Amino acid sequence: MKEKPIAKFKPSFKRLYLVVMAWAISAFLLFVIADVAVRGVENMNFSGALITILVAITGMAVLAVALVAPLVAYYKVSVYKDRIGGHSFWGFYREQKWSETENVRPFNYLFGLKTAILQSRSNNIWIPMFLADMNRFRTLVTELASPDSALAEYLTQNEQQEIET
């Protein structure tokens, strides 16, 4: 039987949802501005346009929940005594021993969703830096991994940057 993880961490639904909605609303507003520029202000039906905008934003909110909820449920990060488990870029579950991690590279999704890419000789694991319980994750990793491990160093540096900003 496979060993159970000490803890599993999910990405923050709230953070992911807010970033997705910010991008969706920004794109929609650009579309509305382009439509006004093409039609001209004098040809607009303002009450109809307002209703369309409200319905579209409500639809985007519902669609964002439908897209974000499965992502949060699927992309969990597992922490074991001797290793960490997460997903690759393609969504496949991978595990790395603490000592296998050679480098941690930051990556910024959608300008708001920071990710750490744990690189080893055999695979890469993408760890969201917007986990729902980031403080517990950081504490657990620093306790289990050696102090000179690449991930522990990255999390310590990342914590300092969060405090300074």
N, C-alpha and C positions, 0 to 999 in steps of 0.2 A: 504494500500500500504506500502511496506517495505521501511524503511528509506535508503536513498542513502549514501554511504560512503563519508567521507570528501575527501579522496584520495585513489587511488589504486596504488600499486607499483608492477612492474614486476621484475623478476630476470634479472641480466645483461646478455644479449645475448653474448657479447664479452667474459666475464669471463668464462661463462659456456662452450662456444665453444672452447676457448683456453685450458681449462682443459681436455675436452673430446679429443681434437686433440692430446694433449701431451701424454695422456694415449694410444691412438690408435697408434700413431707413435712409441712410446716406445715398445708396444707389437709387432708391425710389424717388427721393427728392431731386436728384439729378435728372431722372427721367421726366418728372413733372416740370422742372425748369426748362428742359429741352422742348417739351410739348408746348409750353406757353410761348417759347421763343419762335416755334414754327407756326403756331396758329395765330399768335398775336393776342394781346390782352383784350382787345375789343371783341374778339370772337369767342371768349370764354363764357361758359355758363357757371358762375361761381358757386351757386348752391349745389348743382350737380357735381362739380369738381370736388367740393368739400366732402360730400357724401362718398364719392369714389375714393378719395384719399383716406377717410376714416375706415371704410370697408377694407381697403388694401392693407392698411397698417394692422388692423385686427387679424386679417388673414395671414399676414407675415408673422404675427406673434404666435398664432396657433401652429403654423408650419414650423417655426423655430423650435417650439416645444417638441413637436413630433420628430424633428431631426436631432435635437440635442439630447433628449432622454435616452435613446438607445446608445449614443456615444458614451454617455456617462456610465451607463450600466455595463458596457462591454470593456472599455479601456481602463481596467483596474491595474494598479501597481501592487505587486505582492512582495513583502519583505520576509525573508527567511533568515535563519541564523548565519548561514554562510553565503547567501546569494540574494539577488534581487530579480524579480520577474516583471516583465512589461511587454509592450508590443513594438514590433518593428514598424517602419514606415508603411509597409503594406498591410499592417493589422495582424500579423502572425505573432502569437505569444512566444516569447523567448526568455531564457534565464541566463544570468551571468553570475559567476562567483565574484565576490568582492575583489579578489586579487586579479581577476581577468580584465577588469576595466582599465584600459590603458590611458584613455583620454575622455574628457567630458567637454562637449562642444555645445554652446548655447545656440538656440534657434528661436526665432520669433514668428509665430503663426499669426496671420491677419493683424499684425501690429497691435498686439494686446495679449496674446496667449504665449507666454514664454515656455519653452521646452528645452530639456537637457538631453542631448544625445550621448548615451554611454557607448563608447566605441571600444571594441575588443577585436582580436584577430578573427574570431569566428562569427560575430554578429554585432549589430547595433540595436540598442533599445532606446526608444523615445519615451522619456519620462516627463509628463506635464508638470510644470512648476506652478500650477494653479490647482493643486489638490485641495479637496475640501478640508482636510486636517493637515495642512502643510507643516505646522509646528511639531506635531507628533511624528510625522514622517521624518523631518529633519533630525529630531532627537533620537529616533530609533536607528536611523542610518549612522549617525555619529557614534552611537553606542556599539553597534554590531560590526561596522566596518573599521578597519584599522585607521588611526588618525591621519596617516599619510595616503589614504586611498583617494583616488581622483574625485569620486563623488562626494566624499565627506569634505574635501577641500572646496569643491565647487559650491556645495550648500552653505558652507561657512562664508565664503565670499559673497554669495547671492544674498544671504541674510544681512550682511553688512551694507550692501548696496540698497536693500529695501529700507533699512534703518536710516541711511543718509538721505534718501529721497523722500 
